[in-house]
């Protein structure tokens, strides 16, 4: 078999319009990327070298602090513990980033996880403020049971509890008062984890009292709880720092965000409750990415949308372009940048810095997507055997009336098993059939192995061939089927 020399050129980028000076270019930085002074300095050096305008630093991971609580005297009592991610160190990551990044003109946003309040690891629960002191704030489903922490990447506290909202306001007030030099406040997990949760007895009691004089549906009530918290944080942030940029990471489709997560970010933009939003548009299937972008574009706020782009692999592999790799890589990211710019969204946010720094992928990507107009950027020569050029499997789920359309991208032909996983990896549905290499489509009526219909929500799809030594685990959201 002859070998082929493949010159991978980011030619698609030559078709892009020149980037506007106002284009926001940001990265989300996970807490493990700032948990030592050296990592902070490296982050700032990388941000300067790759042309970033903004940094979103995750300084509140799970009701903890990668900053110094109660740093300055204020009226906001912040009882949360220093994060276990700092490994007992006394240094202040947020202070160091502010000191090192702002002289370069890079804006620093404090990224805080709002309602996802605990880690998953049981050994870390004892070090978590919420779990140790306010376990009663954790939300319930309609059967008054609580899902495991692993079901939603942590326990969620319920914004329908007034004390929860007040605690969040105290934390935010202390953070903003302690760091007046901050450029922005960025909210994450400002939502319910799915449509089945939010039934905390305190919230349901308040709902029943409210609807006696103000007729309201249950999901409207859930939306009201989340939006009222956004509104209060906005008011507080303006009172402390009127120049602060106020933003949120949101689910990518505005209608689905409101329906399934009680996150009505279209309303937030319409009422100026936030300055901008960052839709987390992470599908690996390009058609689904474009579908999400079109949904965001349709509401008419492109100038206040910074599109969040996937820049990670589920298996933690590098995003750099490598021979014989089937992984999602920076060429896929560059294609999404092209689409984002063609729609005139206000900015680009890459998730995440921590994934992009492996093998120099961040520098490789940014030298291309942020290149001066007319500059041709090439990636290294790669040598492949033709039959070794493959890609990762992926799957998208769409509703078509009373059935689901499942579109799979398959790296090679064979007999594949597709499993839908529920809580604790319980197999809810299994199908085994021949899939062709490339795109495959099939329909499913939503019936599980026990004869019931799948509940709308977030699941994992396990996709594998028995003869392979690996499998794919793909997150998927199943919307409610029409009757």
N, C-alpha and C positions, 0 to 999 in steps of 0.2 A: 504493500500500500504506500503510495507516494505521500510525502509530507508537504504541508502547505505553510508558507510563511504568511502570517496574518498581521498586517499593520493596522492596529486599532486606532482610528483617528476620530476624535470627537467632532466629526464633520457637521453633525446636527447643530452644533453650537455656532457654526459660521452663518447659519440661517437666522439666528436670533437677532432681534433689534438690539442696538446698543443699550446697555443697562443704564437706567436713569440714576442720577446722583441720589435721588430720594429713595431708591430701592433699599429696603431693610434686608440685611444679611446676618442671620443669627444662628446660633446653635443652642440646643438644650444641653446642659451639663449636669450629669447625675452626681449625687453626693460623693461617690467613690472617686470622682475626678478632681475633688478639691479637699481631700481629707489629709493632705500633708502640705507643708509650705512649698516643697519642691514641685508638687503637682500643680499648685496654684500658679507658680511662676511659669511653668511650662505651658499651662493653659493660656495665659496672657500672651506669651511669646507666639504660640500657635495662632491665636486670634488676630494678632497684629499681622503676622506673616501671610495669613490666608484671607485678609480683607473683611473680617467680620465687623459689623457696625454695632451689634448688640449681643450680650450674653445673658441667657436665662439660667441662673444658678439655683439648683434645688437645695434650698437651705432649711426647708421643713419637709422631711421625708415621711415620717409616720408619727405625727404629733411629737416631734423632737426638734432639736435646734442644732444646726451647723452654723451658728452665730452665737453671740453672747446675750442670753435673755437678761432683761432688766439692766441693760448696759448703761442707761442714763436714767436719772429720776423722772418718773412720769406717773400718770394716774392709772396705768394699765398693769394689773398684776398678771404676770406670765409665769405659771408654775411648771412649765414643761421642761423636761430634762435635756441635757446635752446629748446629742445623738451617739449611739453606740458605734456609728460608722467612724467617729473620730478616735476610737480606741483609747480614750482617756487623755488625749492630748489637750493642752490648754489653749492652743493657738486659735485665732478667729479667722476662718476661711473667708467670710464675707468682707471683713475689714481689709484683709490682704488683697482681695480681688479689686475692691474699690480703689485702694491706694495704687495698685499697679496698672489697672486697665484704664481708668478715667483720664490720666494724662495723655493717653494715646487717642482720646476721643471716642473710646468704646463705651457704650451705655450699659449699665449693669442693672438687671432686673432681679429682684428677689422672687424666686419661684417657690410657691408653697403648695403642698398637697393639703386640701382643705378637709374633706369629709372621709377619706380613707385614712383611718386613724391608727392602725396597728400593723406590725409586721406579720408574716405568716409563720415564721419559725417559733415554735412554742418556747424555746430556750430564751428568746428575746422578749417575750411578753412581759416578764417581770421587770424589764428595763423600760417599759413603755408607760408613759404617764396615763393615758386614757384607760388602758386595760387594768392598770394597778389601782386607779382611783375612781373611774367613772365607767365601769363596764355596763352600768345600767343605761348608758346613752346609746349603746349599739342597737341598730335598727332590727326589725323583725319582718318576716313575711306574713301573709294573711292568716296562716295557721299559728301565729305567735311562736314560731321557731326561728332560730338564727342559723344561717348557713355557716359552714366552717370558714375559717380565715382564708384557707387556700382557694375557696370557691371564687373569691373576688379580689385576690391579691391583698388581702387584709380585711379586717372588720370595718364597716362603715358606721359612723355615728349619724344620727337622724337630725336633719335640720328642722324638722317639725317640733323639736324640743327647744323651748326658749333658752334654756341654760346652755345648750350646745351653741346656739348662735352667739350668746354673750361671751362664751369662752373663746370662740374664734375671733371675735372683735377685740378681746383683750390681747390675744396673741399678736394680731395684726397691728393694733395700736402701739404695743411695746416695740415691735420690730421697726415700724416706721419712725417712731420717736427716737429710737436708739441709733438709727442710721439715716439721718436727714439728707445725706448726700446721695441716697439711692435715686436712680433714674426711673425705675419702674417697679410695680408689684404685679406678679403674674400668678393667677389662680389655676390650680389643676384639681381634678377630681371634685369639681364643684357641681355635683350631680348625685343622683342615686346610682347604684351599681347596675340595676336593671329594673324592669317594670314590676317585678314580683316583690320588691322590698319597699319599705317606708311605712309599715303598719305598726310602728311603735305605739303602745297604748296611749301615751301622752298625745301624740300627733293625731291619732284617730279620734280621741275624745275632743280635741280642739276642732277637728273637722266636723264632727257631728254638731257641735255648738254653733260653728260658723255657718253651716248650711241652713240652719233654722231661719236665719234672716238674710242670708246671701246664697241663693241657690248656686251650687257649684259641683262639678263632677270630681271624682276622686283624683284623677291625674292632674286636673287643674289645680287641685289643692297641693299636690306634690310639687308642681311647677311653681306655685306661689311661695312655698317654703324655700326652694332654692333661689328663686329670683329675689325674694325679700332679703336673703342673706347677701347676695351680690349688691343689692341696693344699699344696704347698711355699710358694707365694706367700702363701697364707692364714696358714700357720704363721709365716713371716717377718714379715708385717705385724703380726700379733698381738704378736710379741716386741718390735717397735719401737714400735708405737702401738696398745695394746689397744682404744682407743676409735674407731679408724678404721673407717668404713663401707666394706665390701669388696663390690664388685659387678662385673657383667660384662654387656656387650652380647651378645645371643645370637640365633641364628636362631629365627624365631618359633614354629615347630611343634616341640615337644620331641622327638617320635619321629623326625621327619625330621632334626633337628639331630644326633641321635646316629647315625643310619643313614648320612647322607651326609657329615657334617662331623666325626664323632667328638667331638661336643660334647654330652655327656650332662648337660645342665643340670638336668634333673629330679633326678638323683642328687646334684648339687651342693647343691640345696635340701634334699633329704631328709637329707643328712649335714652340713648347716650349713657347707659349705665356702665359701659366699658368703652375705652378708646379704640381698641381693636381686638380681634379674636384670632386664634391660631388653630384652624381645623386640623385634627390629627389624621391626615389623609394617607394611610399607610398600606393600602392593598398592594400586593405584588402583581396582581393582574391589572394591566394598564387600562383596560376598558372600565373596570370598577373605579380605578383612580379618577378617570375622566368623568365618570358618572357622578362621583362625589364633588368634583370641582364644578361641574355644571350646576349641581344643586346649590352649592355655595354662591356661585355666580348669579343665579337666578334671583336672589333676594336684593341685588343692586347695591351692595356695599363693598365692591372690590377694593376701593381705596382704603378700607379699614380691615382688610383680611390679609394676614400674613400666613401663607399656606405652609402647613407643617408637612414635611416630606420624610418618608421612611428612609433612614440611612443606617440600617442594622440588619443582621441576619438572625433568625430564630435560634440557630445553633451557636451563635457567638463568633462565627467565622469572619474573617477579614472581608471588607468591601473592595479591596484592591483587585484589579483585574489580574487573574492568574490563569496559566494554562490548565486545561482539563477541569476547571471548576464549574460546578453547576449552580453556584450561589448567586443570589441577587447581588449586584455590584454597582460601582459608581457610574457605569454606563447607564444603568437603569435609573439611577438618581438624576443624571444629566438629562435624560428624556423627560422626566417629570419637571425639571427646572424649565425646560423649553415650553412645556404645556402651560406651566404657571405664568411665565412671562407673556405668552401669547394672549392670555386672558387679562393681563394688566392688573393682577393682584399686587398689593402694596409691598409684599416682602416674601422672603424665603426663610424658613426655619428648619434646620436639619436635626433629626433625632436619630442618633445622638452623637455628641462630641466623643464620648467614651468609646463608641464603636468605630468611629471614623479614624481615630489616631492609630489603629492597628495597621502596620505595614505602610504607613505614610499615605493612607487613602485620602485623608482630609486635604493634604497639600496637593495631591494628584487631582482630586476633584475640583478644588477651588481655583487652582491655576487655570483650569479650563472654563468653569462656569462664570468666574469673575474676571476673565481675561479682558484686556483692552479690545475694543472693537477692531476686527480685522486680523487679530493675532491667531495664527494657526497653532493649536496645541495638540501634540500627539502623545500617546501613551507608549510604553516600551514595546519593542517587538516581542511577539509571542509565537512560539512554535507548537503546533498541535498536529495530531493525527485527525483527519476529517471526522472519523467516527467518534472521536472523543469530545467533540464540541457539544455540550449538554447544558441543561438548565434545571433549576429546582422545580419540583412539583408545587402547584398552588391550586386554590379552589375558591370560587366565588359563589355566593348564594343570592338568588333573586326570587321575589314572589311573582308568580304569574297567575292571578286569580286564586283558585283553590288548590294550587300545587306550587312546588318549588322548582326552580330551574337551577341546576348545579352545573357550573362550567369548570372543568378541570384542565389544568395545563400539566401534561405528563411528559417527563423527560425521555422515556423510552417505552416501547410497546411491551405488553405483557399482561399477565393476570394480576390485577391489583385488588387489594381489600380496602374498603372505605368504611371506617367506623365513626359514629358520632358518640362523643363521650360526654357524660354528665358529671355530677359531683363524684369526687373520689374515683375518677377514671372509670365509672360504671358505663358499660357499653349499652347505649340506648337503641342503636340501629346499626346493622351490618349489611354490606353488600359486596359481593365478590364477582368480578367480571373482567373481560378483556378490555383494556384501554389501548387506543392507538397513540403513537407518539404525537405530541402537539395538543391541540385543543379538542376536548370531548365535551359533549353536552348530554345531560340526562334529566329526566323529570321524576319528582318524588311527591307523593300525596301527603307526606308528613306523618304517616302512621308508624308508630314505634313497634318494637317486637311484642309488647304486651297489648297491642291493639288500640292504645290511646294515641291522641295527636300530640306532637311535640309542642311544648310550651314555648312561646316566643322568648328569645333571649340569646345570650352568648354561650357558645359551646366550643369544643375543640373537635377537629376532624383528624383522625389518625389514618394515614394513607401509606400503604406499604405493599411490597411483594415478598412472598415468603422466602424466595431464594436470595434476597439481599440482606446485608448486615446492618442496614439502617432503615429508619422510617421517618416520615414527615409528620409533624404535629402542627396543624394549621388552625388559628382562631377563626370562627365564623359566627355571624349573627343571623338567626332565623327570625324574620318578621312574622307577624300574625297572618294566617291565611284568611282570605275572604270566604264568607259562608257560601 
